[in-house]
Amino acid sequence: MDYKKLDKKIRNLREKQGMSQETFALSIGMDRTYYSGVENRKHNITIGNLKKICNGLNITLSKLLEDL
């Protein structure tokens, strides 16, 4: 899996929803600094947190990981 592509995909999907990192992180119950670290590849994301992000983006995990 290409983590660089994953991070960019997550960021692009969040931005399409017109949400800041802070607003999005709060909406999914995640600390903003942790979420920022996910988008900037400073944290290894767990499957549970990836699922939270998917739920917030209204996308399935398999769709998010598609083409990576």
C-alpha positions in Angstrom: 0.0 0.0 0.0 1.2 3.5 -0.9 0.8 5.5 2.3 1.7 8.7 0.6 -1.3 8.2 -1.7 -3.5 7.2 1.2 -2.7 10.4 3.1 -3.4 12.6 0.0 -6.6 10.8 -0.7 -7.9 11.3 2.9 -6.9 15.0 2.7 -8.6 15.5 -0.7 -11.8 13.8 0.5 -11.9 15.9 3.7 -11.3 19.1 1.7 -14.1 18.2 -0.8 -16.4 18.2 2.3 -15.2 21.7 3.0 -14.0 20.8 6.5 -10.9 21.9 8.3 -8.7 19.3 10.0 -10.0 20.5 13.4 -13.7 20.4 12.5 -13.3 17.0 10.8 -11.3 15.5 13.7 -13.8 16.7 16.2 -16.7 15.3 14.2 -15.2 11.8 14.3 -14.0 12.0 17.9 -10.3 12.2 17.1 -7.7 14.6 18.5 -6.9 17.3 15.9 -3.1 16.9 16.4 -3.3 13.2 15.9 -5.5 13.6 12.8 -3.1 16.2 11.4 -0.3 13.7 11.9 -2.2 11.1 9.9 -2.5 13.5 7.0 1.2 14.4 7.3 2.4 10.8 7.7 3.7 11.4 11.3 1.6 8.6 12.8 1.0 5.0 11.9 -2.7 4.8 11.7 -4.6 1.9 13.3 -7.4 0.1 11.5 -9.8 1.4 14.1 -8.9 5.1 13.5 -8.9 4.5 9.7 -12.5 3.2 10.1 -13.4 6.4 12.0 -12.0 8.5 9.2 -13.9 6.4 6.6 -17.2 6.9 8.5 -16.6 10.6 8.7 -15.9 10.7 5.0 -19.0 8.5 4.2 -16.8 6.1 2.3 -16.2 2.4 2.9 -12.7 1.2 3.9 -12.4 -0.9 0.7 -13.3 2.2 -1.4 -10.7 4.3 0.4 -8.0 1.7 -0.1 -8.9 1.1 -3.7 -6.1 1.9 -6.2 -3.4 2.4 -3.5 
